[in-house]
Amino acid sequence: LGVYARIDFLLTDEGEAYCLEANTLPGMTPTSLLPQEAAHYGLDYPSLCEAIVNLSLKRYEEV
């Protein structure tokens, strides 16, 4: 799960978390969940894309 992924959980009323799925290639349109989550933390769509590219290049250079 290299630079980005989306992992979905189900949280029970008792507070137990169950992993539903790991999406290794989540949607990346401006209205997809990952960009919306990034925006919640103050990272706009162009900055998110730039961060993914920069992290990917860094990982590539380390190999």
C-alpha positions as CSV (number, residue, x, y, z in Angstrom):
1,L,0.0,0.0,0.0
2,G,2.7,2.4,-1.2
3,V,2.0,6.1,-1.3
4,Y,-1.8,6.1,-0.9
5,A,-4.7,3.8,-0.4
6,R,-8.2,3.9,1.1
7,I,-9.1,1.3,3.8
8,D,-12.7,1.0,4.8
9,F,-13.8,0.0,8.3
10,L,-17.1,-0.8,9.9
11,L,-17.4,0.4,13.5
12,T,-19.8,-1.5,15.7
13,D,-21.9,0.1,18.4
14,E,-19.5,-1.6,20.9
15,G,-16.5,0.2,19.3
16,E,-15.1,-2.8,17.5
17,A,-13.6,-2.0,14.1
18,Y,-13.8,-4.5,11.2
19,C,-11.8,-4.0,8.1
20,L,-14.1,-4.2,5.1
21,E,-11.6,-3.7,2.2
22,A,-8.3,-2.2,1.2
23,N,-8.6,-0.2,-2.0
24,T,-5.1,0.2,-3.4
25,L,-6.2,2.5,-6.2
26,P,-9.0,4.7,-4.8
27,G,-10.8,7.3,-6.9
28,M,-8.8,10.5,-7.5
29,T,-11.3,12.8,-9.1
30,P,-11.8,16.0,-7.2
31,T,-15.1,14.7,-5.8
32,S,-13.7,11.3,-4.7
33,L,-13.4,10.3,-1.0
34,L,-9.6,10.6,-0.8
35,P,-9.4,14.3,-2.1
36,Q,-12.4,15.1,0.2
37,E,-10.6,13.7,3.2
38,A,-7.4,15.6,2.3
39,A,-9.4,18.8,2.0
40,H,-10.8,18.2,5.4
41,Y,-7.2,18.5,6.7
42,G,-6.4,21.6,4.6
43,L,-4.8,19.9,1.6
44,D,-6.4,21.1,-1.7
45,Y,-6.7,18.8,-4.8
46,P,-3.6,20.1,-6.7
47,S,-1.5,19.9,-3.5
48,L,-2.7,16.4,-2.9
49,C,-1.7,15.3,-6.4
50,E,1.7,17.0,-6.0
51,A,2.3,15.3,-2.7
52,I,1.5,11.9,-4.2
53,V,3.8,12.5,-7.1
54,N,6.6,13.7,-4.8
55,L,6.2,10.7,-2.5
56,S,6.2,8.3,-5.4
57,L,9.4,9.8,-6.8
58,K,11.0,9.6,-3.4
59,R,10.1,5.9,-3.1
60,Y,11.4,5.3,-6.7
61,E,14.7,6.9,-5.9
62,E,15.2,4.8,-2.8
63,V,14.9,1.5,-4.7
